[in-house]
Structure formats: C-alpha cells, structure tokens
C-alpha cells in the first residue's frame, strides 16, 4: 500500500520537530517545510528572540530534518503573511480593536496557503506541532479536541479552521504531555529538545506594537483624551494604538482607585476608562462565525467558552441572534471582553465553534 504523504510545518522548535519524527515512525512519507514569512532577510533581531519564522528557525529545522532523515524545504509565504497577518494586525489596532494575529496566521497562512501548496505537490495531509487533536465525529464532521496537556492546549487559536482544512490535518503532539514531547526529543537526540518555547508575537519581537504599527502604516497616531463613561476628560493618552480593552498598567492616570480601559473610540480619538466593576461584562456578541463540531447552532446551548487565549473559560448560554452573529450570556461576569479577540465555544472536550468578538455589555 502506498504511504500517505504529509507536509509538516517545522518552526525549528521541539513540538514540530517531534511531530515530524512521530509521523515518520507511524509510517507516513514525511516532508519538512519551514514557512518563510518574515519580511526582511536581514532581520537579525528576530533570531535573538527565538521567533518561529526567522533564519535560526530554518537552521534548526533543517538540522532536525537531516537527523530524522526526511526531505526539507523552505517555502516563501511573505506576501500572504503581509496581507492576512500584518495588514490585519495594524488595521485592527487602527480601528480600536485588539487582533489575534496567531488565529489569522493559522487560518489563512499555515492552513489555507500551506495546505493548498502541499496538496498541489501531491501531499495528503499537512501537520503541525500544535497541542490539539483532530477527530472525526459520529455526525461526520471534523472537530478539534482539547490536548492532553490542558495548560498547553492550543485549540483556541485554531477554532477558525474549516472542515476541508481539518480533513487534511494531523496534529500528533496533541496526544502527549509537553514533558513527554521534550523527553522524546532528548531520547532521539534532537538538539532542540530543551529549546525554549517562542513567546509573544513573532513579528514584533521587542513587544513594541505601537512603533511597529506606525512604521507599517507610515504615520503617527495623535494624542487624545482619556474620558470616563459620562464623558469627563481625566487625562491625555499617547495615541489609541497604545491601548487595549481591559488594560490597567501604563495608563499614567491617578484616580485614587485602579482604572481600566473600557472602550477605544477611533472616531473621536478617545480612550474610555473606568473602574474594575465597569470592566465586567456578561453579554458577549461575536460575528465572522465558524462552526466545527456542528454545522450550525439551531437552538440555545449551554457551553464552556473562552474570550481570550489565556482565559480559563466560563459557562455561558449561546444562541444565534443574526445571520452572522451569536450572543453568549455568561453565568458570571467576565472582565475585559475585548472587541477583535475570539469567542471560542466548547461542547465538552470539542470545539463547537467561535467568532470574533464585536462587543460586550452588562445584563
């Protein structure tokens, strides 16, 4: 029987390296690929921060591929990354929202673009080192199941994958604990066994989002007013791109109590601030929906939901409230519901679906 061919996206990290090895052990015909997405060849700062898309990533991935005996290539996805990730990232901040670039990168670059190119060269699947599991359910649909390592689970950032994409996806490390993956890497002698996980946003390695956005947009963002919910001016902000909903630190306001960003208003160049109590929300709306374990949401359903990547999750009842809208009513108030982030819904261990948060309000 002919072996199934799988293209593994290799970032040079331990997870994708072990993913490639596991698939080879399982009998697949494995090809390693690193996606070149960084915009400037000479961007050395990238390397110092352990980014997943720079030249050191290529060196590490090539070395691993050679070690485990699989062919290895670098594919150029710069234009796709610029369009779907960087432009989206900067546009969202300009419009007062807080983007999640990893979700966009997963959906449009790692899957849409890499999968298409992989299928074009005769592959049956693509695979990554994400901590998640792909399963075909009894209803015939593909869904993500949470990883064995709950604290490393990455299903939140993958909720937007389509049925077609999931049907051609393998995620072998989702069945393991992180410590087991490092142990496997050590046992087979991979140099990346103890390489630290990449942190933060790979294309802003110094964490200075505002400077990156201004450079990418070719303009500066003017100062404006901090205002309270009733319109009272309480200070001057540095420009709306410096802030996200829920932010408490770095505001430079002395109100005699903790102050949080409640809303960003690009049309008036105002940043609305208020108390911790004012930052709590129970009703959350989302659009740009993608359903996974079900084809659609036919009736209200009680689900576990996350409103940001590091949110521990909470119970809510979600229902359809528009052609491209769901409304979730949380049982307990949630802090800092942030437009632009994802609302991801879980039915037990499986991703039911999700969407982009448009706003929140009190009951």
C-alpha positions as CSV (number, residue, x, y, z in Angstrom):
1,X,0.0,0.0,0.0
2,X,1.3,3.4,-0.9
3,X,2.3,5.5,2.1
4,X,0.3,8.7,2.8
5,X,2.4,11.8,2.2
6,X,2.4,14.6,4.9
7,X,4.0,18.0,4.8
8,X,5.0,19.0,8.4
9,X,5.3,22.7,9.1
10,X,8.6,22.9,11.0
11,X,9.3,26.0,13.1
12,X,12.6,24.8,14.5
13,X,11.0,24.2,17.9
14,X,10.7,21.0,19.8
15,X,7.0,20.4,19.2
16,X,7.0,20.5,15.4
17,X,10.3,18.6,15.3
18,X,8.9,15.7,17.4
19,X,5.7,15.9,15.3
20,X,7.7,15.1,12.2
21,X,9.5,12.2,13.9
22,X,6.3,10.7,15.3
23,X,4.7,10.8,11.8
24,X,7.7,9.1,10.3
25,X,7.5,6.4,13.0
26,X,3.8,6.0,12.2
27,X,4.7,5.1,8.6
28,X,3.9,8.4,6.8
29,X,6.0,9.7,3.9
30,X,7.1,13.0,5.7
31,X,8.4,16.2,4.1
32,X,9.6,19.0,6.4
33,X,8.8,22.6,5.4
34,X,9.6,25.9,7.1
35,X,7.4,28.8,6.0
36,X,9.4,31.9,5.3
37,X,7.1,34.7,6.4
38,X,9.4,37.3,7.8
39,X,9.5,40.4,5.6
40,X,13.2,41.3,5.8
41,X,16.0,38.8,5.2
42,X,18.4,40.8,7.4
43,X,16.1,41.0,10.3
44,X,18.5,39.6,12.8
45,X,16.6,40.9,15.9
46,X,14.2,38.1,15.1
47,X,16.8,35.5,15.8
48,X,17.7,36.8,19.2
49,X,14.1,36.5,20.4
50,X,13.6,32.9,19.3
51,X,10.9,33.7,16.8
52,X,9.3,30.9,14.8
53,X,9.9,32.5,11.4
54,X,13.5,33.7,11.2
55,X,16.7,32.3,9.9
56,X,17.7,30.4,13.1
57,X,14.4,28.6,12.8
58,X,15.4,27.5,9.3
59,X,18.8,26.3,10.6
60,X,17.3,24.3,13.5
61,X,14.5,22.8,11.3
62,X,17.0,21.8,8.6
63,X,19.2,20.1,11.1
64,X,16.3,18.2,12.7
65,X,15.0,17.1,9.2
66,X,18.5,15.8,8.4
67,X,18.7,14.0,11.7
68,X,15.4,12.2,11.3
69,X,16.0,11.5,7.6
70,X,13.3,13.5,5.8
71,X,13.5,15.9,2.9
72,X,13.3,19.6,3.9
73,X,12.3,22.8,2.0
74,X,11.8,26.4,2.8
75,X,8.6,27.9,1.2
76,X,8.1,31.6,0.7
77,X,4.8,32.9,2.2
78,X,5.8,36.5,2.7
79,X,3.0,38.1,0.6
80,X,0.3,36.0,2.3
81,X,1.7,36.8,5.8
82,X,1.8,40.5,5.0
83,X,-1.7,40.5,3.7
84,X,-3.5,38.2,6.2
85,X,-1.5,38.8,9.3
86,X,0.5,42.1,9.4
87,X,-2.0,44.3,7.5
88,X,-4.9,42.8,9.5
89,X,-3.0,43.3,12.8
90,X,-2.3,47.0,12.0
91,X,-5.8,47.7,10.6
92,X,-7.4,46.3,13.7
93,X,-5.4,48.4,16.1
94,X,-6.1,51.5,14.0
95,X,-9.8,50.7,14.3
96,X,-9.7,50.4,18.1
97,X,-9.8,46.6,18.2
98,X,-7.3,44.1,19.6
99,X,-6.4,41.5,17.0
100,X,-5.2,37.9,17.5
101,X,-2.6,37.5,14.7
102,X,-2.0,33.8,15.6
103,X,-5.6,33.0,14.7
104,X,-5.3,34.8,11.4
105,X,-1.9,33.2,10.6
106,X,-3.2,29.7,11.4
107,X,-6.3,30.1,9.3
108,X,-5.0,31.9,6.2
109,X,-1.3,31.2,6.1
110,X,-0.4,28.0,7.9
111,X,-3.6,26.2,6.6
112,X,-5.1,27.9,3.6
113,X,-1.8,28.7,1.8
114,X,0.4,25.8,3.1
115,X,-2.3,23.3,2.6
116,X,-3.0,24.4,-0.9
117,X,0.6,24.3,-1.9
118,X,1.1,20.9,-0.2
119,X,-1.9,19.3,-1.9
120,X,-0.5,20.7,-5.2
121,X,2.7,18.7,-4.7
122,X,0.8,15.5,-4.0
123,X,0.5,15.5,-0.2
124,X,-2.5,14.0,1.6
125,X,-2.1,16.0,4.8
126,X,-0.3,18.8,6.5
127,X,0.8,18.5,10.1
128,X,1.9,20.9,12.8
129,X,3.2,20.7,16.4
130,X,0.1,22.3,17.9
131,X,-1.3,20.9,21.2
132,X,-4.7,19.9,19.9
133,X,-6.3,16.8,18.4
134,X,-8.3,16.4,15.2
135,X,-11.2,13.9,15.3
136,X,-14.0,12.9,13.0
137,X,-17.2,12.8,15.0
138,X,-20.2,10.5,14.7
139,X,-22.1,13.2,12.8
140,X,-19.5,13.1,10.1
141,X,-17.9,16.4,11.0
142,X,-14.3,17.1,11.9
143,X,-13.6,18.9,15.1
144,X,-10.7,19.8,17.3
145,X,-10.5,18.1,20.7
146,X,-8.6,19.7,23.5
147,X,-5.0,18.5,24.0
148,X,-3.8,16.0,26.7
149,X,-1.9,18.9,28.1
150,X,-4.7,21.2,29.3
151,X,-2.4,24.1,30.2
152,X,-0.7,23.9,26.8
153,X,-4.0,23.5,24.8
154,X,-4.0,25.5,21.6
155,X,-7.5,24.8,20.3
156,X,-8.5,28.5,21.0
157,X,-6.1,29.7,18.3
158,X,-7.3,27.1,15.8
159,X,-11.1,27.4,16.1
160,X,-11.4,29.0,12.7
161,X,-10.2,26.1,10.6
162,X,-12.6,24.8,8.0
163,X,-13.9,21.3,7.6
164,X,-11.9,20.9,4.4
165,X,-8.7,22.0,6.3
166,X,-9.4,19.7,9.3
167,X,-9.9,16.7,7.0
168,X,-6.3,17.2,5.7
169,X,-4.7,17.9,9.1
170,X,-2.7,15.8,11.5
171,X,-1.6,17.0,15.0
172,X,0.3,14.2,16.6
173,X,1.6,16.0,19.7
174,X,-1.9,16.7,20.9
175,X,-2.0,13.2,22.4
176,X,1.1,13.9,24.6
177,X,2.0,16.0,27.6
178,X,4.6,18.7,26.9
179,X,7.1,17.0,29.2
180,X,6.7,13.8,27.2
181,X,7.5,15.6,24.0
182,X,10.7,17.0,25.4
183,X,11.6,13.6,26.7
184,X,11.1,12.0,23.2
185,X,13.3,14.8,21.7
186,X,16.0,14.0,24.2
187,X,15.8,10.2,23.7
188,X,16.2,10.6,19.9
189,X,19.0,13.1,20.3
190,X,17.4,16.3,18.9
191,X,19.4,19.4,19.7
192,X,16.2,21.4,20.1
193,X,15.0,19.2,23.0
194,X,15.4,22.0,25.5
195,X,14.9,25.0,23.2
196,X,12.5,27.4,25.0
197,X,9.0,27.9,23.5
198,X,8.6,31.0,21.4
199,X,6.7,33.8,23.2
200,X,4.8,36.9,22.2
201,X,4.1,37.9,18.6
202,X,6.8,36.6,16.3
203,X,6.9,39.7,14.0
204,X,7.1,42.2,16.9
205,X,10.0,40.6,18.9
206,X,10.6,43.6,21.0
207,X,7.0,43.9,22.1
208,X,6.7,47.5,20.9
209,X,3.4,47.1,19.0
210,X,2.8,50.9,18.6
211,X,6.2,51.5,16.9
212,X,5.6,48.5,14.6
213,X,2.1,49.8,13.6
214,X,3.3,53.3,12.9
215,X,6.2,52.1,10.8
216,X,3.9,49.7,8.9
217,X,1.2,52.3,8.4
218,X,3.7,55.1,7.6
219,X,2.1,57.5,10.0
220,X,1.8,58.5,13.6
221,X,-1.3,58.4,15.8
222,X,-2.1,61.6,17.7
223,X,-2.6,62.0,21.4
224,X,-6.2,62.3,22.6
225,X,-8.4,62.3,25.7
226,X,-8.9,59.7,28.4
227,X,-12.6,60.0,29.3
228,X,-14.9,58.4,31.7
229,X,-18.2,56.8,30.7
230,X,-20.1,60.1,31.3
231,X,-17.6,62.0,29.0
232,X,-15.5,63.6,31.7
233,X,-11.9,64.2,30.5
234,X,-9.5,62.8,33.0
235,X,-6.2,62.9,31.1
236,X,-4.3,62.6,27.8
237,X,-3.5,59.4,26.1
238,X,-0.5,58.7,23.8
239,X,-2.5,57.5,20.8
240,X,-5.2,54.8,20.6
241,X,-2.8,52.1,19.3
242,X,-1.0,52.0,22.7
243,X,-4.1,50.6,24.4
244,X,-6.4,47.6,24.6
245,X,-9.7,47.0,26.4
246,X,-9.0,45.7,29.9
247,X,-5.6,47.3,30.2
248,X,-4.7,48.6,33.6
249,X,-1.0,49.3,33.6
250,X,0.8,52.1,31.9
251,X,-2.2,54.5,31.7
252,X,-0.5,57.2,33.8
253,X,-3.7,58.1,35.5
254,X,-4.1,58.8,39.2
255,X,-7.8,58.4,40.1
256,X,-7.3,57.1,43.6
257,X,-8.5,53.6,42.5
258,X,-7.5,51.1,39.9
259,X,-8.5,52.3,36.4
260,X,-9.2,50.0,33.4
261,X,-9.6,50.7,29.6
262,X,-13.3,50.1,28.9
263,X,-13.5,51.2,25.2
264,X,-11.5,52.6,22.4
265,X,-13.2,55.2,20.1
266,X,-11.1,55.8,17.0
267,X,-13.8,58.1,15.5
268,X,-13.3,60.6,18.3
269,X,-9.7,59.5,19.3
270,X,-10.9,58.8,22.9
271,X,-10.0,56.1,25.3
272,X,-12.8,55.4,27.8
273,X,-11.6,54.4,31.3
274,X,-13.4,53.3,34.4
275,X,-13.5,51.1,37.5
276,X,-12.9,47.3,37.7
277,X,-16.6,46.9,38.2
278,X,-17.4,48.8,35.0
279,X,-15.0,46.5,33.1
280,X,-17.1,43.4,33.9
281,X,-19.5,42.0,31.2
282,X,-22.0,39.2,30.9
283,X,-23.4,39.5,27.4
284,X,-20.9,39.0,24.5
285,X,-21.6,39.2,20.8
286,X,-19.5,37.8,18.0
287,X,-19.5,37.6,14.2
288,X,-17.4,36.0,11.4
289,X,-18.6,32.7,12.7
290,X,-17.0,29.3,12.1
291,X,-18.8,26.2,13.4
292,X,-16.8,23.0,13.9
293,X,-18.5,20.1,15.8
294,X,-21.9,21.2,14.5
295,X,-23.0,22.6,11.1
296,X,-24.9,25.4,12.8
297,X,-26.4,26.4,16.1
298,X,-30.1,25.6,15.8
299,X,-31.1,26.4,19.4
300,X,-29.7,28.0,22.6
301,X,-27.0,25.8,24.1
302,X,-25.0,25.9,27.4
303,X,-21.3,25.7,26.6
304,X,-17.9,26.4,28.1
305,X,-16.4,29.5,26.4
306,X,-13.1,31.4,26.3
307,X,-12.8,35.1,25.5
308,X,-9.0,35.2,25.1
309,X,-6.2,32.8,24.8
310,X,-5.2,32.7,28.4
311,X,-8.8,32.9,29.8
312,X,-9.5,29.8,31.9
313,X,-13.0,29.7,30.4
314,X,-16.5,30.1,31.9
315,X,-20.1,28.7,31.4
316,X,-22.5,30.6,29.2
317,X,-25.6,30.1,27.1
318,X,-25.1,30.9,23.4
319,X,-27.6,31.4,20.7
320,X,-27.9,32.6,17.1
321,X,-29.0,36.2,17.0
322,X,-28.3,37.1,13.4
323,X,-27.2,35.7,10.0
324,X,-23.6,36.1,11.1
325,X,-23.9,36.7,14.9
326,X,-24.1,34.7,18.1
327,X,-24.8,36.1,21.6
328,X,-23.4,34.5,24.7
329,X,-24.8,35.2,28.1
330,X,-22.2,34.3,30.8
331,X,-23.4,32.9,34.1
332,X,-20.7,35.0,35.9
333,X,-19.5,38.5,34.8
334,X,-16.3,38.4,32.8
335,X,-13.5,41.0,32.9
336,X,-12.3,42.8,29.8
337,X,-14.3,41.4,26.9
338,X,-12.2,42.8,24.0
339,X,-13.5,43.5,20.5
340,X,-11.3,41.8,18.0
341,X,-10.4,38.8,20.2
342,X,-12.1,35.5,19.6
343,X,-15.1,33.9,21.5
344,X,-14.4,30.2,21.3
345,X,-17.2,27.7,22.4
346,X,-16.6,24.2,23.7
347,X,-19.0,21.4,23.9
348,X,-17.2,19.1,26.4
349,X,-13.7,18.4,25.0
350,X,-14.6,19.5,21.5
351,X,-14.6,22.9,19.8
352,X,-18.2,23.7,18.9
353,X,-17.2,26.9,17.0
354,X,-16.4,30.5,17.5
355,X,-16.3,34.0,16.2
356,X,-14.8,37.5,16.5
357,X,-16.0,39.5,19.5
358,X,-17.7,42.7,18.4
359,X,-18.6,43.9,22.0
360,X,-20.0,43.2,25.4
361,X,-22.4,44.7,27.8
362,X,-23.9,44.1,31.2
363,X,-27.1,42.1,31.8
